[in-house]
Amino acid sequence: MFQIDLSILLQRAFLVGAGSVKRYETTTGSIVPTSLEEKYDKLDISFTESDKVSILGTPIIMPLALKGGRYPVKDDTGQIQYVTYLDWDMPAASIVEINRAKIIQRTQIAGRNGSVKELISDDDFDIRIRGLIVNEDSDAPPEEGVRWFMETVNVPQAIQVECELFDWLGIDEVVIRDYSLFQLEGYQHVMAYTLNLWSDEPIEVKLRDGL
């Protein structure tokens, strides 16, 4: 199994990873710092170990999975068929960044400096995930990982997500807004990717008077 230096690859792909950081272990309901504190740009982390240890700072690396399901499509005869897609445990070297804006109505009033602000609601969470798809077994391109990536991003509906950080924020489902996939010069067995998502809350339709 190949040992990959995440700091070098993340630096080359996304310009992150350098600098002094602490390694953190995630536990239920908390993030506990370990005693290990090193220069991340000199820390060689096994690909298989990094899904058990997260690095807290800016950005955050922690385990993340998009859950499987099914969605309807029409075949050539107009009949509804269902396409099944599987769980995707995202690569261990996946960086999660989350932002959220507030929807505020601003009203200008004559003779008054500034404006009156009315909070309407919180907007969706704006989520960006950047990571590396790595062929752990050889120096060939990571074909299986890329196929799994494309199968997931082509799902035409909200996808359930499993991540401890998302649980804390109340995010259960996400919609993939756009994505990119690109190679790193000098690394045939590594593909870098970016996913931009919005959080989603399913609309519940309640029956009234049996209708």
Secondary structure, 3 states (H helix, E strand, C coil): CCCCCHHHHHHHHHCCCCCEEEEEEEECCEEEEEEEEEEHHHCCCCCCCCCCCEEECCCEECCCEECCEEEEEECCCCCEEEEEECCEECCCCEEEEEEEEEEEEEECCCCCCCCEEEEEEEEEEEEEEEEEEECCCCCCCCHHHHHHHHHHHCCCCCEEEECHHHHHHCCCEEEEEEEEEEEECCEEEEEEEEEEEEEECCCCCCCCCCC
